[in-house]
Amino acid sequence: MNTSLEKIGCFNTVLDPYNGITIDKKDLPKTKEEFELNLDFLVSEVENKRNLIWIYIDIKKSDFIPIAVNRGFVFHSCDEDYLLIVKRLKENAVIPTCANHTLGVGAVVINDNNEILVIKEKILNLGYKLPGGHIDNAEMISTAVAREVFEETGVIVEFESIISLGHFFPHQFHKSNLYIICTANPKTYEINIQDTNEILDAKWIDVKRYLEDETVLAYSKAVVFAALEYKGFIRANHEVLCHIKKDFELFFPSESKNLV
């Protein structure tokens, strides 16, 4: 991937894989007047050479946004402290899709007494369900499982496998939701709810009794049945991606022993 730097006007620009240039929020000028002048110069310099212009705008400089919008920039994605905007310089230029899913994780945790760990929420008080919640930004699936179970029950667990993948739309923020159900092994048993603002109760209950409970959602029962019947996809971070300098997790069917 070409990430060469080029100074154009006051902007430090970085070339991306889509023949676009990117400007980081730290490289924006201090005033609107300077931004407007340099933005016009930038567009004129690259409009016949590049496909896209990306600009990260700090929330503290949100008054820059109308200037860019008036020059054909559109919103792409955002976080708490920035907005990413993009301008297509060529009609058929590819703009990668922005984040369009939220991610969630749940856990089937069964102890040596054949009891399953379940919780009851304060807001959606629909009976007992499996512990779980959102995967945070940059968080690995296995880390999210352990964190969510601990926050909601106080039980320490270790990730075992992925047993189910659900896709739901619409979900929060008009996005799709991918919900990953995992199995996890308990390392402790004592219930000690950490997130008392959201969790009303947590307990161990006999698996058979849980599956016979009419108040339990059919979806939850189906997931538990799958966890009892199959081993799922286990984590197997073998050497095939050791050259990638970033965090990653790979999962393969448990029968694929040669991949572990």
URHU-V453064 format. One record per backbone hydrogen bond with DSSP energy under -0.5 kcal/mol. NH is the residue of the N-H (numbers start at 1). CO is the residue of the C=O. E is the energy in kcal/mol with one decimal. If there is no record, write none. Layout:
NH,CO,E
NH,CO,E
This chain:
3,1,-0.6
6,13,-2.2
8,6,-0.6
8,11,-2.5
11,8,-2.1
13,6,-2.9
13,11,-0.7
14,22,-1.9
15,4,-2.1
16,20,-3.0
19,16,-1.5
21,52,-2.1
22,14,-2.4
23,54,-2.0
27,24,-1.6
28,25,-1.2
35,31,-2.0
36,32,-2.9
37,33,-2.2
38,34,-2.3
39,35,-2.4
40,36,-2.0
41,37,-1.6
42,38,-2.6
43,39,-2.5
44,40,-1.9
45,41,-1.7
46,42,-1.8
47,43,-1.9
49,46,-1.8
50,46,-2.9
51,19,-3.5
52,19,-0.7
53,87,-1.8
54,21,-3.3
55,85,-2.3
56,23,-2.5
57,55,-0.6
57,83,-3.1
58,56,-0.6
59,81,-2.3
61,58,-2.0
62,59,-1.2
64,61,-2.3
65,62,-1.3
68,64,-1.7
69,65,-2.7
70,66,-2.1
71,68,-1.4
72,69,-1.8
73,68,-2.0
74,86,-2.6
76,84,-2.5
77,84,-1.3
79,82,-2.1
82,79,-0.5
83,57,-2.0
84,77,-3.5
85,55,-2.5
85,83,-0.6
86,74,-2.3
87,53,-2.1
89,51,-3.3
89,87,-0.6
90,51,-1.1
93,90,-1.9
96,94,-0.6
102,176,-2.5
104,178,-2.7
105,133,-2.9
106,180,-2.5
107,131,-2.1
108,182,-3.1
109,107,-0.7
110,108,-0.5
110,184,-0.6
111,115,-2.5
114,111,-1.7
116,205,-3.3
117,109,-2.3
118,116,-0.5
118,203,-2.7
119,129,-2.9
120,201,-2.9
121,124,-0.5
122,198,-2.8
125,123,-1.0
126,124,-2.2
129,119,-2.9
131,117,-0.5
133,105,-2.3
135,103,-2.1
136,134,-0.6
139,136,-2.0
144,140,-2.4
145,141,-2.3
146,142,-1.7
147,143,-2.4
148,144,-2.9
149,145,-2.3
150,146,-2.0
151,147,-2.9
152,148,-2.2
153,149,-1.9
154,149,-0.7
154,150,-1.9
155,149,-0.6
158,185,-2.2
160,183,-2.6
161,183,-1.4
162,233,-2.7
163,161,-0.5
163,181,-2.9
164,181,-1.7
166,179,-2.9
168,177,-2.6
171,175,-1.8
174,171,-1.3
175,172,-1.6
176,100,-1.8
177,168,-2.4
178,102,-2.5
179,166,-2.9
179,177,-0.6
180,104,-2.7
180,178,-0.6
181,164,-2.7
181,179,-0.6
182,106,-2.6
182,180,-0.5
183,161,-2.7
184,108,-1.9
185,158,-2.9
187,156,-3.7
188,156,-1.2
192,153,-3.4
194,151,-1.4
195,151,-3.0
196,194,-1.6
198,195,-0.8
199,195,-2.2
200,120,-2.8
200,198,-0.6
201,120,-1.6
203,118,-2.4
205,116,-2.0
207,114,-2.4
210,206,-2.5
211,207,-2.4
212,208,-1.2
213,209,-0.6
213,210,-0.9
216,213,-1.2
221,217,-2.0
222,218,-2.5
223,219,-2.0
224,220,-2.2
225,221,-2.8
226,222,-2.0
227,223,-2.2
228,224,-2.0
229,225,-1.5
230,226,-2.9
233,162,-2.8
234,232,-0.6
234,252,-2.4
235,160,-0.5
236,250,-2.7
238,236,-2.2
241,238,-0.9
242,239,-1.6
244,241,-1.8
245,243,-0.5
246,244,-1.6
252,234,-2.3
254,232,-1.9
256,253,-2.3
257,255,-2.2
259,256,-1.8
260,257,-1.0
